[in-house]
Amino acid sequence: MAAELGQQTVEFSALVRRAAEDSYLALKELVERSRAPEDQRSDSEKKIDLLKFIAKTQQRMLRLHVLAKWCQQVIL
């Protein structure tokens, strides 16, 4: 039977761990791809990919921060 909305809980530490792991794996993939001999992208394209990674990671961390603040308000 499917759980109703709002009845499942996830530990905040699990969310943080998952975000960190996803960011690490994305960065590792980005580095490996840019070091690959068959990578024909220009430096500009590589920089754009790095900026995209940074923006996505920043957004992910901002969402965690907002969630943490919300949790603090709910608990109080």
C-alpha positions, 0 to 999 in steps of 0.5 A: 500500500502506498504511503500517503503524502506527508507520512514518510520521513527522511533523516536530514543527514541522509539528504545531506549525504546524498547531496554531497555524494551526488555533487562529488560524483558529478565533479569526478565525472566532469574532471574525468571527461575533461582529462580524456584524450578524446575530449575535443571540447574547447576551453570555453566549453569546459569552463561552461560545463564547470560553471553549470556544475557550480550553479547546480551544486550551489542550488542543491546546497541552497535547497538544503539550507532552506530545508534546514531553516524550515525544519528549525522553525517547525520544531520550535 
